């Protein structure tokens, strides 16, 4: 027997799972990369040498109105370590504090609590620039700026729209239909309205999966980021220990592509053969099942045989999904077919059709089992998935199904890691 450590999402805690060594064909852990010891110094260097864009000190003028956008609590970006260098660069250009707005780009997520905001951006930033939480569902807080070439109506935060300089701060993760997070996602969905987000998220990517960059959803996001006037984007890449290992700043597409290259070096793992059982997690996404569990359902089939079992440990500390997403939850539980999804898109009665289309492709082809103490059958079983309270018990059940010679792939950080078949 070999013991495999599976992260729990609670600080540095791990659970131990015993699996016969002869059964495991791949233990897909992220590549070790040492964290940056002086994040502020590296941030300063990134701002001094932006990729494909002028320096902030050249873009911003003394009378510029500036919006700094940061991603929300669902992302691990350490904005508190990055913002001081941005503010210093703006100060060097003569921009006063009262010309700067700090905006939490929540998209359609719930608003962050004051405690979460302070943890995210730091107490000094909260004091100097009292943050605004974007609310994409409040039409009175939005303004219309036109359509993208793909027909997306672009409604954005009014306060951001009045800015001369817009700076985004985020990080790279995989994404279930935009390919990767980071880059233009700070604008869409970050500070866009519900109509904009819905239209964009309903662009069904035929065969779109996490790790695919050139897809319609992301290209639309990037076009709209340029329409809005995103002046500079900062993205970090983090290791499995949530330490910053790379900082990229510059033009929104150019810096994003460079950041993704580093991300892939750490998180793209090669699986020599498809397995009967895949054991994974939703880490580092730990808040809800919807936020963390869907992406591994689309990426892990790369490592699984048709009919195989994919076990996902999902902490889901706040349950199935955020409050206020009842219609979305109902559609998840409806087990929609691709034909039904296409009809619902035509009638404009579905949100995030790309997610449901991907679900339709994998549901029924694999045996998905969510492991969580915070989820109930009314959440998971109604989706057509299995539910267990113990990883060890779920593994025992999978071996009972596939036999004692079943091949196993273990991927401890399932939301971050991109499996690729082959040596």
C-alpha positions in Angstrom: 0.0 0.0 0.0 1.0 3.6 -0.7 -0.3 6.6 1.2 -1.4 9.6 -0.9 -1.9 13.0 0.7 -5.1 14.8 -0.4 -5.5 18.5 0.6 -8.5 19.3 2.6 -8.6 23.0 2.0 -8.1 23.8 5.7 -4.8 25.6 6.0 -2.1 23.0 5.4 -4.2 19.9 6.4 -4.2 16.7 4.4 -6.1 13.5 4.5 -4.3 10.2 3.9 -5.7 7.7 1.4 -4.2 4.2 1.0 -4.1 2.8 -2.5 -2.1 -0.3 -3.7 0.9 1.0 -5.4 0.6 -1.4 -8.3 -2.8 0.1 -9.2 -1.6 3.7 -9.5 -0.6 4.7 -13.1 -0.1 8.4 -12.3 0.2 10.6 -9.2 -0.4 14.0 -10.9 1.0 16.7 -8.6 1.9 20.2 -9.7 5.5 20.8 -10.5 7.4 22.2 -7.5 8.3 25.8 -7.9 9.7 28.1 -5.2 7.6 31.1 -4.2 8.9 34.6 -4.8 10.6 35.8 -1.6 10.1 39.5 -2.3 6.7 39.9 -4.0 6.8 43.7 -3.9 10.2 43.9 -5.6 9.0 41.5 -8.4 5.8 43.4 -8.8 7.8 46.6 -9.2 9.9 45.0 -11.9 6.8 43.8 -13.7 5.3 47.3 -13.7 8.6 48.8 -14.9 8.7 46.3 -17.9 5.1 45.8 -19.0 4.5 43.3 -21.8 3.1 45.0 -24.9 2.1 48.2 -23.1 3.5 51.5 -21.9 4.3 52.0 -18.2 1.6 53.2 -15.9 3.6 56.3 -15.2 3.4 57.1 -18.9 -0.3 56.2 -19.2 -1.6 58.0 -16.2 -1.7 61.8 -16.0 -2.0 64.1 -12.9 -5.7 64.6 -13.5 -6.5 61.1 -14.6 -9.5 59.3 -13.1 -8.2 55.8 -12.2 -10.1 52.5 -11.4 -8.1 49.6 -10.0 -10.1 46.4 -10.3 -9.3 43.3 -8.2 -10.8 39.8 -8.4 -13.0 38.6 -5.5 -12.7 36.1 -2.7 -13.3 33.1 -5.0 -9.8 33.6 -6.3 -6.6 33.3 -4.3 -4.9 36.4 -5.8 -2.9 38.2 -3.0 -4.1 41.7 -4.0 -2.8 43.1 -0.7 0.8 42.3 -1.8 0.3 43.8 -5.3 -1.7 47.0 -4.9 0.9 49.1 -3.0 3.3 49.0 -6.0 0.5 50.0 -8.4 -0.4 53.0 -6.2 3.3 54.0 -5.9 3.5 54.0 -9.7 0.4 56.1 -10.0 1.7 58.5 -7.3 5.0 58.9 -9.3 2.8 60.1 -12.2 1.2 62.7 -9.9 -2.2 60.9 -9.4 -3.7 61.8 -6.0 -5.5 59.3 -3.8 -8.8 61.1 -4.4 -8.5 60.3 -8.1 -8.3 56.6 -7.5 -11.2 54.1 -7.1 -10.7 50.5 -5.9 -13.4 48.2 -7.3 -14.0 44.5 -6.4 -14.9 42.9 -9.7 -17.5 40.4 -8.3 -19.2 39.8 -11.6 -22.4 38.1 -10.7 -21.0 36.5 -7.5 -22.2 37.6 -4.1 -20.7 40.8 -2.6 -17.7 40.3 -0.3 -18.0 41.0 3.4 -16.0 43.9 4.9 -13.7 41.3 6.5 -13.1 39.5 3.2 -12.4 42.8 1.5 -9.8 43.8 4.1 -8.2 40.4 3.9 -8.1 40.6 0.1 -6.7 44.1 -0.4 -5.2 45.0 3.0 -6.2 47.5 5.7 -4.1 50.3 4.3 -5.8 50.1 0.9 -9.3 49.9 2.5 -8.5 53.1 4.5 -7.1 55.0 1.5 -9.5 53.8 -1.2 -12.8 52.6 0.4 -13.6 49.7 -2.0 -16.7 49.5 -4.2 -18.2 46.0 -4.8 -19.5 45.7 -8.3 -23.1 44.5 -8.6 -23.8 43.1 -12.0 -27.5 42.6 -11.3 -28.2 46.3 -10.5 -29.1 48.0 -13.7 -29.0 51.4 -12.1 -25.3 50.9 -11.5 -24.5 50.1 -15.2 -24.1 52.0 -18.5 -24.3 50.7 -22.0 -21.3 51.2 -24.3 -22.2 49.2 -27.4 -21.9 45.6 -28.8 -19.0 43.3 -29.5 -18.5 41.9 -33.0 -20.2 38.7 -31.7 -23.3 40.6 -30.7 -22.7 40.8 -27.0 -24.5 43.9 -25.5 -21.9 45.5 -23.3 -23.2 46.9 -20.0 -20.5 47.9 -17.5 -20.1 49.5 -14.1 -20.8 53.3 -14.4 -18.0 54.3 -12.1 -15.5 52.3 -14.0 -16.8 53.6 -17.3 -15.9 57.2 -16.3 -12.3 56.3 -15.8 -9.3 57.5 -17.9 -7.1 54.6 -16.7 -8.3 51.1 -15.8 -6.0 48.6 -14.2 -6.9 45.0 -13.4 -5.4 42.7 -10.8 -6.0 38.9 -10.9 -4.5 35.5 -11.4 -4.4 32.4 -13.6 -6.5 29.4 -13.0 -8.2 26.9 -15.3 -11.7 27.8 -16.3 -14.5 25.5 -17.5 -15.3 27.4 -20.7 -12.9 30.4 -21.0 -10.0 28.0 -21.0 -8.2 29.9 -18.3 -9.1 32.5 -15.8 -7.2 35.8 -15.5 -6.7 38.3 -18.3 -9.8 39.9 -19.7 -12.1 38.1 -17.1 -11.5 41.0 -14.7 -13.7 43.0 -17.1 -16.1 40.3 -18.3 -17.7 39.1 -16.1 -15.8 41.2 -13.4 -17.5 44.6 -13.9 -20.2 43.8 -16.5 -24.0 43.5 -16.2 -26.1 40.4 -16.1 -27.2 40.8 -19.8 -23.5 41.0 -20.9 -22.4 38.0 -18.8 -25.4 35.9 -19.9 -24.9 36.5 -23.6 -21.1 35.8 -23.4 -21.6 32.7 -21.2 -24.2 31.3 -23.5 -21.7 31.1 -26.4 -21.4 27.3 -26.6 -17.9 26.2 -27.4 -18.1 23.1 -29.5 -15.7 20.7 -27.7 -14.5 23.6 -25.4 -12.7 22.4 -22.4 -10.4 23.8 -19.7 -7.0 24.6 -21.1 -8.2 25.7 -24.5 -7.3 29.3 -25.1 -8.6 30.1 -28.6 -12.3 29.8 -27.9 -15.3 32.1 -28.7 -16.0 32.9 -25.0 -12.5 34.1 -24.2 -12.1 36.0 -27.5 -15.3 37.8 -26.9 -14.1 38.7 -23.4 -10.8 40.1 -24.7 -12.5 42.2 -27.4 -14.8 43.7 -24.7 -11.9 44.4 -22.3 -10.4 46.5 -25.1 -13.7 48.2 -25.8 -13.9 49.1 -22.1 -10.4 50.5 -22.2 -8.5 48.2 -19.9 -5.1 50.0 -19.7 -3.0 47.5 -17.9 -3.6 44.0 -16.5 -1.6 42.3 -13.8 -1.8 38.5 -13.4 -0.1 36.2 -10.9 0.7 32.5 -11.1 0.7 30.7 -7.8 2.1 27.3 -6.8 0.1 24.6 -5.0 1.1 26.2 -1.7 -0.6 29.4 -2.8 2.7 31.2 -3.1 3.3 33.7 -5.9 5.8 32.2 -8.4 5.3 34.7 -11.3 4.0 38.2 -11.9 3.0 39.5 -15.3 1.9 43.0 -16.2 1.0 44.5 -19.6 -1.5 44.6 -22.4 -4.4 42.3 -21.5 -3.9 39.5 -24.1 -0.1 39.7 -24.3 0.5 39.4 -20.6 -2.1 36.7 -20.2 -0.5 34.4 -22.8 2.9 34.7 -21.1 1.3 34.0 -17.7 -0.5 30.9 -19.1 2.9 29.5 -20.3 4.2 29.5 -16.8 0.9 28.1 -15.4 1.1 25.2 -17.8 4.7 24.4 -16.7 3.4 23.9 -13.2 0.0 22.4 -13.6 -0.1 20.5 -16.9 0.6 16.9 -16.1 0.9 13.9 -18.4 -1.1 10.8 -17.8 0.4 7.7 -19.5 -2.9 5.9 -19.9 -6.6 6.3 -19.1 -7.6 4.9 -15.7 -10.7 3.1 -14.3 -10.7 5.4 -11.2 -9.6 9.1 -11.0 -9.3 10.5 -7.5 -9.2 14.3 -7.4 -10.4 17.4 -5.5 -11.9 20.8 -6.3 -8.9 22.5 -4.6 -8.1 25.4 -4.5 -11.8 26.2 -4.9 -13.4 25.3 -1.6 -16.4 27.6 -1.2 -19.3 26.0 -3.2 -19.8 22.9 -5.4 -20.8 25.1 -8.3 -17.7 27.2 -8.0 -15.3 24.3 -7.6 -16.9 21.1 -8.8 -17.9 21.7 -12.3 -14.5 22.3 -13.9 -12.9 19.0 -12.7 -16.0 17.3 -14.2 -14.9 18.6 -17.6 -11.1 18.2 -17.3 -10.7 14.9 -15.5 -12.4 12.7 -18.2 -9.1 13.2 -20.1 -7.6 10.8 -17.5 -10.6 8.4 -17.3 -11.8 5.5 -19.3 -15.4 5.7 -20.6 -17.5 4.3 -17.8 -14.8 5.0 -15.3 -15.3 6.5 -11.8 -14.2 10.1 -11.1 -14.2 10.8 -7.3 -14.0 14.5 -6.4 -13.4 15.7 -2.8 -15.3 18.9 -2.5 -15.2 20.9 0.8 -18.0 23.3 -0.4 -17.9 25.2 2.9 -20.9 27.4 1.8 -22.8 24.5 0.3 -24.0 23.8 -3.3 -24.0 27.4 -4.7 -24.3 31.0 -3.7 -27.6 32.4 -2.6 -29.7 33.8 -5.5 -28.9 31.2 -8.2 -32.1 29.2 -8.0 -32.8 29.1 -11.7 -29.2 28.0 -12.4 -29.5 25.3 -9.8 -32.7 24.0 -11.3 -31.1 23.8 -14.7 -28.2 21.8 -13.2 -30.6 19.4 -11.7 -32.7 19.1 -14.9 -30.0 17.0 -16.7 -30.5 18.9 -19.9 -29.5 17.5 -23.3 -27.5 19.5 -25.8 -30.6 19.9 -28.0 -32.6 21.3 -25.1 -29.8 23.7 -24.3 -29.7 25.0 -27.8 -33.5 25.7 -27.7 -33.2 27.4 -24.4 -30.4 29.7 -25.7 -32.7 30.7 -28.6 -35.4 31.6 -26.1 -32.9 33.4 -23.8 -34.0 31.3 -20.7 -30.7 29.8 -19.7 -27.5 31.2 -18.1 -24.1 29.7 -18.8 -25.2 27.4 -21.6 -21.5 26.5 -22.2 -21.4 24.9 -18.8 -24.6 22.9 -19.4 -23.4 21.8 -22.8 -20.1 20.5 -21.3 -22.2 18.7 -18.6 -24.4 17.1 -21.3 -21.2 15.7 -23.0 -19.8 14.0 -19.9 -22.9 13.1 -17.9 -23.6 9.4 -18.3 -20.2 8.6 -19.8 -18.5 8.5 -16.4 -19.5 7.7 -12.8 -19.0 11.0 -10.9 -18.9 10.9 -7.1 -18.7 14.0 -5.0 -17.3 13.6 -1.5 -18.4 16.2 1.0 -19.8 16.7 4.5 -21.5 19.9 3.3 -23.6 18.6 0.4 -26.8 16.7 0.4 -28.6 14.3 -2.0 -31.0 17.1 -2.9 -27.9 18.9 -4.4 -25.8 16.2 -5.9 -27.9 13.1 -6.6 -30.5 15.2 -8.4 -27.8 16.2 -10.8 -27.2 12.5 -11.6 -24.0 12.3 -9.6 -23.0 10.1 -6.7 -22.5 11.4 -3.2 -20.3 10.0 -0.4 -19.1 11.4 3.0 -15.7 9.6 2.9 -13.0 9.5 0.2 -11.8 6.0 1.5 -15.4 4.6 1.2 -15.8 6.1 -2.2 -12.5 4.4 -3.3 -13.7 1.1 -1.9 -16.9 1.3 -3.8 -15.0 2.2 -7.0 -12.7 -0.8 -6.6 -15.8 -3.0 -6.0 -17.1 -1.8 -9.4 -13.9 -2.0 -11.4 -12.1 -4.9 -9.7 -8.9 -5.3 -7.7 -6.8 -4.6 -10.8 -8.4 -1.3 -11.5 -6.0 1.4 -12.8 -6.0 4.6 -10.7 -4.9 8.2 -11.3 -4.5 10.5 -8.3 -4.7 14.3 -9.0 -4.7 16.1 -5.6 -5.3 19.6 -6.9 -8.1 19.0 -9.4 -9.3 22.5 -10.1 -5.8 23.7 -10.9 -4.4 20.7 -12.7 -4.7 20.0 -16.4 -4.3 16.3 -17.3 -2.9 15.5 -20.8 -2.9 12.0 -22.2 0.6 10.6 -23.1 4.1 10.6 -21.8 
